[in-house]
């Protein structure tokens, strides 16, 4: 049975970062709304209470019974979780005289296992408006900062040898931090989380990609049995890794469908099918370019283009599914951020946003879902892919939008424009790879603008299209900065595109960050 940590989500923007930090320590964890019913089975080793945009003094502040939790499990409260803990036990939490946000230096007041190997004056990251003014009885301060009297605290437990408990209810350790150990700016935050996970919760750190593959394939084999699975493949990381896991479990009982929607990158349809063949996947390629071009004719609104591509894809996928008998299951490459974003911290009745992998096809086709990557983050998916032997060039691909080049062609999509953009984009991506710049950017794209301008080539005047090159750096795509590509590189690729792609005579470079812009133009 896989050991796990539960993270109770109170709505913090940093909750996913807590989960990523726990996973990086080779400990499995799950994020659940604070209101979720918790099953205290032997695999559960500890609970972390997340931060929150709320104040603990708000009338409708999210709440959880910390006393009940520590009867059964060690608990760590982070920021709001720490303030909620202090208030729940009778401490005093009030609005701070000044908002505490940004870097601070931690002053250790007492040696404790939670702060083991953490240096005095270690940098931590604050982000809160409330502050703990007084700790409850039976709690003690472990660390302060220049501005706050309680940066880290502890409540003694009955379960620790040699310690006096101040509350007969407490059976397990209870800790609180008013800073965020999970963020990059807390320089030794990962050490603190490691101490909680390993020394306090007793996690064995055995959750690795190899174990995930073995366990998941066994579970899939048991669940699917002799039933048939159909799956739409895109050539992307998530669907490829998910399909490979399912294939390892059930072989050719997995039927993959890869549709050429006419807005893929140059030669992508053929190249991806070759890779699937090398991996031994049972995949059928459908050339539907003409159908998509016909459906997209005259459409200029980005949302209309997205819906047209999505609806026609479902139509084609259903047509192919009907040709197969006895299909009961639908495979999907859903990953953990998709799942988290689709569940509100206030429970299942309100969702933050829907996601294409969570809805859509299953309802239309009445099939049972198989989502082997449902609890993995993107970087974990790549690690699992490497464990499965999937080629690096597929695993390390930049994100590519579902509607493909259709949303990188501003205005109407035509076959002629697609070919222009495919050629320019292919030159840009190849040049990034050749100059060893591809891995330094999060995402690179070429956008065909709906404007023509005058140019001169030899003695001739031209009147041709303009393309914008876009390259950004990012950690997770939520925010992004434009990539500072070398001037010589930009000069060379501009010349190559203008000289090689007839129909394009001007190249510009997008230096917008997100926010205020987005990564894609549409």
Phi, psi and omega per residue, in radians:
X1 nan 2.225 -3.102
X2 -1.239 2.230 3.046
X3 -1.157 2.599 3.112
X4 -2.603 2.742 3.015
X5 -1.993 2.405 3.042
X6 -1.756 2.353 3.040
X7 -1.914 2.007 3.120
X8 -1.479 2.097 -3.005
X9 -1.616 2.100 3.064
X10 -1.803 0.220 3.044
X11 1.759 0.226 -3.107
X12 -1.236 2.537 3.039
X13 -1.168 -0.289 -3.073
X14 -1.709 0.010 -3.025
X15 -1.003 -0.746 3.135
X16 -1.114 -0.542 3.122
X17 -1.177 -0.602 3.065
X18 -1.061 -0.840 -3.117
X19 -1.062 -0.734 -3.139
X20 -1.104 -0.708 3.139
X21 -1.137 -0.676 3.107
X22 -1.148 -0.777 3.133
X23 -1.096 -0.658 3.127
X24 -1.085 -0.418 3.076
X25 -1.481 0.212 -3.124
X26 1.059 0.657 3.055
X27 -2.132 2.241 3.135
X28 -1.293 2.444 3.089
X29 -2.545 2.819 3.054
X30 -2.337 2.551 3.031
X31 -1.714 2.255 3.087
X32 -2.323 2.649 3.056
X33 -1.010 2.574 -3.099
X34 -0.996 -0.423 -3.074
X35 -1.521 -0.012 -3.072
X36 -1.164 2.580 3.017
X37 -1.336 2.244 -3.069
X38 -1.735 2.286 3.058
X39 -1.684 1.981 -3.078
X40 -1.534 1.097 3.109
X41 -1.438 2.942 -3.048
X42 -1.057 -0.345 -3.127
X43 -1.295 -0.365 -3.098
X44 -1.380 2.079 -3.048
X45 -1.823 -0.335 -3.123
X46 -3.090 2.925 -3.131
X47 -2.263 2.403 3.033
X48 -2.029 2.288 3.088
X49 -1.695 2.171 -3.023
X50 -1.406 3.086 2.983
X51 -1.337 -3.042 -3.077
X52 -2.888 2.633 3.018
X53 -1.323 -0.178 -3.112
X54 -1.440 2.854 2.908
X55 -1.729 2.497 3.122
X56 -1.125 -0.278 -3.139
X57 -1.628 -0.017 3.061
X58 -1.140 2.583 -3.104
X59 -1.053 -0.669 -3.115
X60 -1.917 0.592 3.140
X61 -1.082 2.384 3.090
X62 -1.078 2.497 -3.001
X63 -2.428 2.707 3.039
X64 -2.601 2.602 -3.097
X65 -1.469 1.649 -3.076
X66 -1.152 -0.609 3.134
X67 -1.006 -0.758 -3.138
X68 -1.167 -0.653 -3.135
X69 -1.070 -0.811 -3.037
X70 -1.357 -0.046 2.945
X71 -1.211 -0.401 -2.976
X72 -2.173 -0.262 -2.934
X73 -2.785 2.573 3.000
X74 -1.152 2.546 -3.082
X75 -2.301 2.425 3.012
X76 -2.174 2.114 3.064
X77 -1.718 2.314 3.138
X78 -2.020 2.128 3.096
X79 1.009 -1.863 3.099
X80 -0.976 -0.701 3.135
X81 -1.051 -0.635 3.094
X82 -1.241 -0.741 -3.141
X83 -1.151 -0.695 3.089
X84 -1.091 -0.729 3.118
X85 -1.057 -0.846 -3.136
X86 -1.056 -0.782 -3.123
X87 -1.162 -0.717 -3.115
X88 -1.025 -0.572 -3.104
X89 -1.693 0.138 3.050
X90 1.778 0.188 3.093
X91 -1.381 3.124 -3.090
X92 -1.990 2.066 3.118
X93 -2.132 2.127 -3.099
X94 -2.334 2.887 3.043
X95 -1.099 2.355 -3.129
X96 -1.271 2.641 3.089
X97 -1.069 -0.584 3.042
X98 -2.397 2.554 -3.095
X99 -1.141 2.254 -3.098
X100 -1.703 1.791 -3.050
X101 -2.483 2.326 3.093
X102 1.905 -2.853 -3.036
X103 -1.294 2.555 3.044
X104 -2.596 2.869 3.132
X105 -1.921 2.284 -3.078
X106 -1.481 2.259 3.076
X107 -1.924 1.923 -3.114
X108 -1.284 2.267 3.135
X109 -1.815 -0.320 -3.090
X110 -2.722 2.428 3.076
X111 -1.289 2.319 3.140
X112 -2.654 2.699 -3.105
X113 -1.020 -0.567 -3.130
X114 -1.094 -0.603 -3.096
X115 -1.821 0.344 3.131
X116 -1.038 2.319 3.133
X117 1.150 0.211 3.052
X118 -1.655 2.207 -3.064
X119 -1.313 2.657 3.034
X120 -1.176 2.528 -3.085
X121 1.162 0.508 3.049
X122 -1.203 2.449 -3.136
X123 -1.324 2.316 3.081
X124 -2.278 2.895 -3.078
X125 -1.995 2.142 3.133
X126 -1.751 2.540 3.031
X127 -2.781 1.348 3.130
X128 -2.718 2.682 3.107
X129 -1.748 -0.547 3.079
X130 -1.537 2.858 3.037
X131 -2.554 2.655 3.094
X132 -1.446 2.000 3.141
X133 -1.551 -0.653 3.139
X134 -2.395 2.310 3.051
X135 -1.414 2.665 3.083
X136 -1.208 2.933 3.030
X137 -1.056 2.465 3.095
X138 1.510 0.006 3.085
X139 -1.890 2.674 3.061
X140 -2.385 2.620 -3.136
X141 -1.343 2.292 3.055
X142 -1.760 -0.520 -3.121
X143 -2.774 2.691 3.070
X144 -2.232 3.104 2.923
X145 -2.285 -3.124 -3.140
X146 -1.011 -0.595 -2.994
X147 -1.850 -0.365 -3.082
X148 -2.154 2.407 -3.083
X149 -1.284 -0.406 -3.102
X150 -2.259 1.741 3.090
X151 -1.715 -0.552 3.094
X152 -2.545 2.467 -3.136
X153 -2.557 2.970 -3.099
X154 -2.537 2.563 2.938
X155 -1.997 2.241 -3.137
X156 -1.145 2.718 -3.116
X157 -2.178 2.724 3.053
X158 -1.210 -0.454 -3.017
X159 -1.370 -0.050 -3.128
X160 -1.856 2.163 -3.051
X161 -1.047 2.413 3.016
X162 1.424 0.004 -3.121
X163 -1.840 2.471 3.094
X164 -1.497 2.222 3.076
X165 -1.558 2.419 3.088
X166 -1.652 -0.051 -3.093
X167 -2.530 2.027 -3.044
X168 -1.097 -0.308 -3.130
X169 -1.272 -0.587 -2.989
X170 -1.225 2.097 3.102
X171 -1.927 -0.394 -3.088
X172 -2.239 2.771 -3.109
X173 -1.097 2.564 3.120
X174 -2.330 2.147 -3.108
X175 -2.200 2.737 3.056
X176 -2.471 2.475 3.067
X177 -2.221 2.264 3.098
X178 -1.591 0.127 3.037
X179 -2.061 3.067 -3.087
X180 -1.851 1.755 -3.140
X181 -1.245 -0.311 -3.019
X182 -1.399 -0.274 -3.051
X183 -1.568 2.755 -3.070
X184 -1.002 -0.637 -3.043
X185 -1.263 -0.251 3.007
X186 -1.494 1.737 -2.881
X187 -1.094 -0.545 3.115
X188 -2.062 0.430 -3.128
X189 -1.084 -0.644 -3.127
X190 -1.139 -0.567 3.081
X191 -1.108 -0.738 -3.124
X192 -1.101 -0.804 3.119
X193 -1.112 -0.681 3.094
X194 -1.044 -0.778 3.140
X195 -1.064 -0.702 3.116
X196 -1.161 -0.806 -3.063
X197 -1.171 -0.788 -2.994
X198 -1.601 -0.929 -3.038
X199 -1.383 -0.559 -3.077
X200 -1.676 -0.789 -3.123
X201 -1.561 -0.300 3.111
X202 1.320 0.478 3.121
X203 -1.227 2.489 -3.066
X204 -1.622 -0.029 3.089
X205 0.966 0.815 -3.089
X206 -1.917 0.249 -3.129
X207 -1.576 1.749 -3.061
X208 -2.160 2.866 3.086
X209 -0.976 -0.677 -3.139
X210 -1.110 -0.762 3.108
X211 -1.139 -0.680 3.137
X212 -1.065 -0.790 -3.129
X213 -1.062 -0.860 -3.121
X214 -1.046 -0.860 -3.107
X215 -1.120 -0.765 -3.068
X216 -1.179 -0.747 3.126
X217 -1.085 -0.733 3.101
X218 -1.073 -0.777 -3.130
X219 -1.137 -0.731 3.136
X220 -1.128 -0.730 -3.126
X221 -1.077 -0.737 -3.133
X222 -1.207 -0.715 -3.070
X223 -1.291 -0.716 -3.035
X224 -1.446 -0.675 -3.129
X225 1.053 -2.220 -3.137
X226 -1.699 0.151 -3.116
X227 -1.293 2.827 -3.108
X228 -1.759 2.497 3.137
X229 -2.113 2.338 3.020
X230 -1.951 2.568 -3.069
X231 -2.625 2.365 3.034
X232 -1.516 2.195 3.139
X233 -1.905 2.566 -3.071
X234 -2.067 -0.168 -3.005
X235 1.532 -0.084 3.132
X236 -1.432 3.027 -3.076
X237 -1.100 -0.889 -2.982
X238 -1.111 -0.877 -3.086
X239 -1.180 -0.595 -3.134
X240 -1.183 -0.782 3.132
X241 -1.147 -0.755 3.128
X242 -1.067 -0.772 -3.132
X243 -1.130 -0.674 -3.131
X244 -1.149 -0.694 3.080
X245 -1.097 -0.809 -3.134
X246 -1.114 -0.721 3.132
X247 -1.073 -0.711 3.110
X248 -1.067 -0.506 -3.110
X249 -1.463 -0.734 -2.974
X250 -2.214 0.051 3.090
X251 1.062 -2.340 -3.048
X252 -1.354 0.169 2.959
X253 -1.322 -0.119 2.989
X254 -1.657 2.196 3.112
X255 -1.971 1.907 3.139
X256 -1.623 2.484 3.089
X257 -2.128 2.140 3.103
X258 -2.104 2.009 -3.029
X259 -1.784 2.233 2.983
X260 -1.483 1.834 -3.089
X261 -1.564 0.159 3.085
X262 1.438 -0.105 -3.119
X263 -2.191 0.538 3.008
X264 -1.451 2.989 3.073
X265 -1.259 2.946 -3.097
X266 -1.011 2.222 3.089
X267 1.086 0.207 -3.065
X268 -1.148 -0.695 -3.107
X269 -1.007 -0.860 -3.101
X270 -1.196 -0.754 -3.093
X271 -1.146 -0.718 -3.134
X272 -1.169 -0.720 3.115
X273 -1.068 -0.671 3.097
X274 -1.089 -0.736 3.131
X275 -1.123 -0.750 3.109
X276 -1.056 -0.673 3.129
X277 -1.124 -0.721 3.111
X278 -1.116 -0.600 3.133
X279 -1.360 -0.137 3.129
X280 1.408 0.268 -3.109
X281 -1.357 2.530 3.123
X282 -1.551 1.546 -3.016
X283 -2.191 2.352 3.065
X284 -1.845 2.212 3.093
X285 -1.616 2.313 -3.126
X286 -2.040 2.029 3.097
X287 -1.503 1.769 -3.095
X288 -2.074 0.415 -3.070
X289 -0.919 -0.881 -3.036
X290 -1.079 -0.687 3.134
X291 -1.104 -0.696 -3.139
X292 -1.219 -0.724 3.123
X293 -1.072 -0.708 3.123
X294 -1.110 -0.771 -3.106
X295 -1.188 -0.529 -3.090
X296 -1.495 -0.189 -3.070
X297 -0.975 2.259 3.075
X298 1.444 -0.105 -3.098
X299 -1.619 2.213 -3.121
X300 -2.083 -0.385 -3.128
X301 -1.262 2.266 -3.090
X302 -0.979 -0.751 -3.118
X303 -1.164 -0.649 3.110
X304 -1.128 -0.674 3.107
X305 -1.141 -0.768 3.127
X306 -1.031 -0.845 -3.095
X307 -1.134 -0.691 3.138
X308 -1.067 -0.818 -3.137
X309 -1.142 -0.774 -3.131
X310 -1.098 -0.787 -3.107
X311 -1.184 -0.725 -3.137
X312 -1.201 -0.633 3.093
X313 -1.045 -0.810 3.133
X314 -1.056 -0.711 3.135
X315 -1.056 -0.816 -3.125
X316 -1.172 -0.724 3.141
X317 -1.073 -0.735 3.122
X318 -1.137 -0.676 3.102
X319 -1.029 -0.760 -3.131
X320 -1.219 -0.652 -3.134
X321 -1.105 -0.635 -3.128
X322 -1.150 -0.384 3.130
X323 -1.340 -0.213 -3.131
X324 -1.857 2.429 -3.124
X325 -1.715 2.505 2.991
X326 1.320 0.398 3.090
X327 -1.298 2.196 3.141
X328 -2.079 -0.342 -2.995
X329 -2.190 2.579 3.091
X330 -2.079 2.056 3.087
X331 -1.455 2.466 3.083
X332 -2.460 2.666 -3.138
X333 -1.650 0.562 3.110
X334 -0.973 2.308 3.054
X335 -2.033 3.000 -2.936
X336 -1.040 -0.745 3.097
X337 -1.007 -0.591 3.077
X338 -1.059 -0.744 -3.087
X339 -1.209 -0.826 -3.096
X340 -1.054 -0.764 -3.095
X341 -1.194 -0.271 -3.105
X342 -1.688 0.009 3.137
X343 -2.184 2.163 3.138
X344 -1.368 2.633 3.057
X345 -1.152 -0.311 3.132
X346 -1.570 0.223 3.057
X347 1.889 3.050 -2.992
X348 -1.239 -0.204 -3.053
X349 -1.291 -0.408 -3.124
X350 -2.191 2.211 3.111
X351 -1.886 2.568 3.132
X352 -1.239 -0.855 3.025
X353 -2.803 2.643 3.115
X354 -1.479 2.877 -3.136
X355 -2.415 2.537 -3.032
X356 -1.080 -0.484 -3.119
X357 -1.435 -0.314 -3.070
X358 -1.570 -0.544 -3.138
X359 -2.049 -2.859 3.032
X360 1.577 -1.902 -2.989
X361 -0.994 -0.783 -3.068
X362 -0.979 -0.728 -3.125
X363 -1.163 -0.677 -3.106
X364 -1.229 -0.572 -3.003
X365 -1.856 -0.073 3.107
X366 0.948 0.799 3.134
X367 -1.960 2.640 3.093
X368 -1.373 2.354 -3.066
X369 -1.443 2.464 2.982
X370 -2.147 2.000 -3.062
X371 -2.273 1.435 -3.028
X372 -1.185 -0.289 -3.115
X373 -1.829 0.256 -2.982
X374 -0.983 -0.462 -3.085
X375 -1.994 0.377 3.128
X376 -1.930 2.535 2.957
X377 -1.471 2.894 -3.037
X378 -1.009 -0.776 -3.112
X379 -1.151 -0.544 3.092
X380 -1.233 -0.629 3.095
X381 -1.045 -0.738 3.132
X382 -1.121 -0.709 3.124
X383 -1.100 -0.725 3.107
X384 -1.135 -0.697 3.111
X385 -1.042 -0.714 3.116
X386 -1.155 -0.683 3.093
X387 -1.056 -0.567 -3.127
X388 -1.477 -0.108 3.119
X389 1.462 0.335 3.095
X390 -1.290 2.365 -3.063
X391 -1.011 2.509 -3.123
X392 -1.032 -0.636 -3.084
X393 -1.105 -0.439 3.074
X394 -1.490 -0.687 -3.105
X395 -1.229 -0.568 -3.050
X396 -1.680 0.204 3.117
X397 -1.091 2.523 3.031
X398 -1.135 2.706 3.031
X399 -0.986 2.487 3.135
X400 -2.348 2.244 -3.024
X401 -1.163 2.599 3.103
X402 -0.958 -0.786 3.109
X403 -1.321 0.036 3.025
X404 1.028 -2.443 -3.069
X405 -1.219 -0.178 -3.134
X406 -1.064 -0.559 3.129
X407 -1.690 0.100 2.997
X408 -1.883 0.045 2.957
X409 -1.896 1.817 -3.101
X410 -1.290 2.250 -3.068
X411 1.644 -2.737 -3.057
X412 -1.200 2.468 3.099
X413 -1.652 2.169 3.050
X414 -2.243 2.815 3.134
X415 -1.052 -0.673 -3.140
X416 -1.093 -0.777 -3.135
X417 -1.161 -0.674 3.122
X418 -1.040 -0.783 -3.118
X419 -1.124 -0.698 3.081
X420 -1.032 -0.866 -3.086
X421 -1.172 -0.694 3.110
X422 -1.009 -0.767 -3.127
X423 -1.135 -0.820 -3.123
X424 -1.139 -0.752 -3.126
X425 -1.133 -0.700 3.140
X426 -1.087 -0.716 3.105
X427 -1.123 -0.736 -3.130
X428 -1.110 -0.853 -3.099
X429 -1.161 -0.728 3.115
X430 -1.079 -0.735 -3.137
X431 -1.129 -0.687 3.094
X432 -1.069 -0.734 3.134
X433 -1.166 -0.813 -3.096
X434 -1.091 -0.599 -3.130
X435 -1.614 0.197 3.097
X436 1.019 0.635 3.124
X437 -1.856 -0.260 -3.044
X438 -1.012 -0.769 -3.084
X439 -1.309 -0.206 -3.118
X440 -1.517 -0.174 3.121
X441 -2.027 2.631 -3.139
X442 -1.299 -0.757 -3.087
X443 -2.692 2.405 3.078
X444 -2.221 2.465 -3.092
X445 -2.620 2.729 3.018
X446 -2.050 2.318 -3.090
X447 -2.060 2.256 3.095
X448 -1.596 2.065 -3.079
X449 -1.508 2.628 -3.078
X450 -1.507 0.646 3.136
X451 -2.319 2.583 3.034
X452 -2.010 2.650 3.125
X453 -2.445 2.855 -3.106
X454 -1.378 2.447 3.061
X455 -2.457 3.018 3.118
X456 -2.262 2.197 3.067
X457 -2.267 1.918 -3.010
X458 1.170 -2.256 3.114
X459 -1.664 0.076 -3.053
X460 -1.805 2.499 2.979
X461 -1.502 2.471 3.080
X462 -2.095 2.769 3.074
X463 -2.411 1.575 -2.936
X464 -2.336 3.119 -3.041
X465 -1.320 2.811 3.039
X466 -1.959 2.424 2.991
X467 -2.030 2.577 3.037
X468 -1.898 2.296 3.034
X469 -1.608 2.419 -3.104
X470 -2.289 2.204 3.037
X471 -2.491 2.250 -3.085
X472 -2.253 2.690 2.982
X473 -1.858 2.509 -3.111
X474 -2.893 2.881 3.032
X475 -1.732 -0.764 -3.035
X476 -2.368 0.060 3.141
X477 1.476 -0.174 3.140
X478 -1.234 -0.699 2.976
X479 -2.243 2.754 -3.106
X480 -2.720 2.613 3.068
X481 -2.103 2.604 3.142
X482 -1.202 2.446 -3.076
X483 -1.354 2.313 3.126
X484 -1.458 1.273 3.117
X485 -1.207 2.540 -3.106
X486 -1.026 2.491 3.139
X487 -1.014 -0.729 -3.128
X488 -1.068 -0.691 3.115
X489 -1.086 -0.822 -3.120
X490 -1.104 -0.689 3.122
X491 -1.109 -0.762 -3.107
X492 -1.167 -0.762 -3.098
X493 -1.242 -0.576 3.071
X494 -1.067 -0.811 3.133
X495 -1.129 -0.694 -3.102
X496 -1.147 -0.747 -3.141
X497 -1.153 -0.819 -3.107
X498 -1.098 -0.634 -3.099
X499 -1.421 -0.510 -3.006
X500 -1.700 -0.467 -3.037
X501 -1.891 1.777 -3.138
X502 -1.216 2.118 -3.077
X503 2.129 -0.201 3.096
X504 -2.179 2.177 -3.128
X505 -2.209 0.112 -3.125
X506 -2.573 2.351 -3.134
X507 -2.208 2.245 3.087
X508 -2.121 2.785 3.141
X509 -2.052 2.234 -3.091
X510 -1.424 2.061 -3.141
X511 -1.959 0.640 3.098
X512 -1.659 2.493 3.077
X513 -1.779 2.897 3.062
X514 -2.007 2.119 -0.223
X515 -1.243 2.962 0.155
X516 -1.490 -0.362 3.141
X517 -1.434 3.094 2.982
X518 -1.915 2.971 -3.140
X519 -1.214 -0.912 3.040
X520 -1.404 2.754 3.133
X521 -1.464 -0.435 3.100
X522 -2.188 nan nan
